[in-house]
Amino acid sequence: MLSGRVVAAILLPLILTGWTPPPAVQDQPILIPAEGGGDYDTGVTLRQFMNNCDRLFGNGKLEFTRRTDGFSMRCAFANPSTGQLFSNVSDFTPTILGHADAIKLERFRGPDGMPVTPAQLKEVFDRIYRATAKPGENSSLHFVTGTQPPDPYLALRSQPSSREGSRIKVMPNGTRLQVLQRRNDGWWYIRVVPSGEEGWTLSGQGSRQWIKCCGTFDPKEDAIAVTLEELIQKFGRHKNVLSEIETERGKFTSGLRCRFFEYWVKQSSDASEISINCHFSSGGETGESSVTMTFATDAAGRMWLAKKDYAG
């Protein structure tokens, strides 16, 4: 367990005059060193970390110092009972290879000037996350994007390797993720939302990035990728919806050699769009054919087919 002074050190603070990180940086999540190597995604943004400075005594003051390779943040506060002064210093790298949407907390020194271990740091950030995060908030999630045929998906694997371990599931574009740990080689440990599977996936290679943060994905406006099992579970009480899904799948399998299917759902209060994409091979070439079914929903929750649109 951390000492009271270390916990006190990681605590709406007063920002001293001088340079402060721009808002875009303040809204980026913080990565900390993981015990087994690589990075642990705390789920806490720099802004939340800044606001945590006065959590215990309510008199925290922040001071930022720019460096050539990043910046340092000093949180200073006093024990109101004894008047004793404390401070901690966090050294950040705002952009590191493969993590352009996050900042890395490279070093943290507690009130006694001693470095805090990764295990202690994780404990502190887990407390901050529980105190400040909103569970299930879509804006905190990442999503799969930019994958293309012949493999238009990311693989969720049991090991951070494409050769070792086994594949747990495929994650097409739009799959929502919670990032739990990041390695510098691009392999990230993630949890799939809402199904809950956990494992490793390759976030990108070179300039290509296949996992992006929430900012450009709005679940209220964009379709969400789901598995067939999730689709059946979601609309299980609507037999007419399940019947239409089964009928359209049958049309694809009877007329095309589908290599795999993608399923997408977009919902509002009065309608649901369900898209089925068939990725097929024909004559040595690959192609895609899809159907989008729009179901209207009344005040009682009953659904009926309003229209179908075919493509490909």
Residue pairs with C-beta under 8 A, 6 or more apart in sequence:
1 123
2 116
2 120
2 123
2 124
5 86
5 110
5 111
5 112
6 110
6 111
6 116
6 120
6 124
7 56
7 124
7 127
8 56
8 57
8 77
8 79
8 86
8 111
9 75
9 86
9 87
9 88
9 110
9 111
10 52
10 75
10 88
10 124
10 125
10 127
10 128
11 52
11 53
11 54
11 55
11 56
11 57
11 60
11 75
11 77
12 51
12 54
13 50
13 51
13 53
13 54
13 60
13 61
13 62
13 75
14 60
14 61
14 62
15 50
15 61
15 62
15 63
15 64
16 61
16 62
16 63
18 63
18 64
19 64
19 65
19 66
19 71
20 62
20 64
21 46
21 64
21 71
21 94
25 46
25 94
25 103
26 45
26 46
26 47
26 50
27 45
27 46
27 47
28 45
28 46
28 94
28 101
28 102
28 103
29 41
29 42
29 43
29 44
29 45
29 101
29 102
29 103
29 179
29 213
30 42
30 44
30 45
30 46
30 49
30 92
30 102
30 103
30 104
30 105
30 125
31 39
31 40
31 41
31 42
31 99
31 102
31 103
31 104
31 105
31 182
32 39
32 40
32 42
32 104
32 105
32 108
32 118
32 121
32 122
32 125
33 39
33 40
33 105
33 106
33 118
33 121
34 40
34 118
34 122
34 181
35 118
35 119
35 122
37 183
38 181
38 182
38 183
38 184
38 187
39 99
39 104
39 181
39 182
39 183
39 184
40 118
40 122
40 180
40 181
40 182
41 102
41 179
41 180
41 181
41 182
42 122
42 125
42 126
42 128
42 129
43 129
43 133
43 140
43 178
44 125
44 128
44 129
44 132
44 133
46 92
46 103
48 128
48 132
48 133
49 73
49 90
49 128
50 62
50 73
51 132
52 128
52 131
52 132
53 60
53 61
53 62
53 75
53 77
54 60
54 77
55 131
56 77
57 77
57 78
57 79
57 80
59 77
59 78
59 80
60 75
60 76
60 77
61 75
61 76
61 77
62 73
62 74
62 75
62 76
63 73
63 74
63 76
64 71
64 72
64 73
64 74
65 71
65 72
65 74
67 91
69 93
70 91
70 92
70 93
70 94
70 103
70 106
71 91
71 92
71 94
72 89
72 90
72 91
72 92
73 89
73 90
73 92
74 87
74 88
74 89
74 90
75 87
75 88
75 90
76 85
76 86
76 87
77 85
77 86
77 87
78 84
78 85
78 86
79 86
86 111
87 111
88 108
88 109
88 110
88 111
89 108
89 109
90 105
90 107
90 108
91 105
91 106
91 107
91 108
92 103
92 104
92 105
92 106
93 103
93 104
93 106
94 103
95 103
96 104
96 184
97 184
98 182
98 184
98 185
98 186
98 203
98 204
99 182
100 209
101 212
101 213
102 182
105 121
107 115
108 115
108 116
108 121
109 115
109 116
110 116
116 124
133 140
134 140
138 176
138 214
138 219
139 214
140 178
140 214
141 176
141 177
141 178
141 193
141 214
141 217
142 176
142 177
142 178
142 179
142 190
142 211
142 212
142 213
142 214
143 173
143 174
143 175
143 176
143 177
143 211
143 212
143 214
143 217
144 153
144 154
144 171
144 172
144 173
144 174
144 175
144 177
144 210
144 211
144 225
145 173
145 174
145 210
145 211
145 212
145 217
146 173
146 208
146 209
146 210
146 212
147 153
147 154
147 172
147 173
147 210
149 279
149 286
149 288
150 286
152 172
152 173
152 262
152 279
153 170
153 171
153 172
153 173
153 262
154 170
154 171
154 175
154 201
154 202
154 210
154 211
155 162
155 167
155 168
155 169
155 170
155 171
155 201
155 202
156 167
156 168
156 169
156 170
156 171
156 190
156 192
156 197
156 199
156 200
156 201
157 165
157 166
157 167
157 168
157 199
157 200
157 201
158 165
158 166
158 167
158 168
158 199
158 200
159 165
159 200
160 183
160 185
160 187
160 189
160 200
161 187
161 200
162 202
165 200
168 197
168 199
169 192
169 197
169 227
170 260
171 177
171 192
171 201
171 225
172 225
172 262
173 225
174 217
174 222
174 223
174 224
174 225
174 264
175 192
175 224
175 225
176 192
176 193
176 194
176 217
176 219
176 224
177 190
177 191
177 192
177 193
177 211
178 190
178 191
178 193
179 188
179 189
179 190
179 211
180 188
180 189
180 190
180 191
180 198
181 188
181 189
182 188
182 189
182 203
186 202
186 203
186 204
186 205
187 200
187 201
187 202
187 203
188 200
188 201
188 202
188 203
188 211
189 198
189 199
189 200
190 198
190 199
190 200
190 201
190 211
191 197
191 198
192 198
194 230
195 227
195 230
201 211
202 210
203 209
203 210
203 211
204 210
204 211
220 268
222 266
223 264
223 265
223 266
223 273
223 275
224 264
224 265
224 266
225 262
225 263
225 264
226 234
226 263
226 264
226 265
227 263
228 261
228 263
230 263
231 245
231 263
231 265
231 274
232 242
232 245
234 265
235 241
235 242
235 245
235 272
235 274
235 303
236 242
238 295
238 303
240 303
240 304
240 305
241 272
241 274
241 295
241 303
244 293
244 305
245 274
245 276
245 293
248 276
248 291
248 293
249 261
249 276
251 291
252 258
252 261
252 276
252 278
252 280
252 289
256 278
256 280
256 282
256 289
257 280
257 281
257 282
258 278
258 279
258 280
259 279
259 280
259 281
259 286
260 279
261 276
261 277
261 278
261 279
262 275
262 276
262 277
262 279
263 274
263 275
263 276
263 277
264 273
264 274
264 275
264 277
265 272
265 273
265 274
265 275
266 272
266 273
266 275
267 273
269 297
270 296
270 297
270 298
271 294
271 295
271 296
271 297
271 306
272 294
272 295
272 297
272 303
273 292
273 293
273 294
273 295
274 292
274 293
274 295
275 290
275 291
275 292
275 293
276 290
276 291
276 293
277 288
277 289
277 290
278 288
278 289
278 290
279 286
279 287
279 288
280 286
280 287
280 288
280 289
281 287
287 312
288 312
289 310
289 311
289 312
290 310
290 311
290 312
291 308
291 309
291 310
291 311
292 308
292 309
292 311
293 305
293 307
293 308
294 305
294 306
294 307
294 308
294 309
295 303
295 304
295 305
295 306
296 303
296 304
296 306
297 303
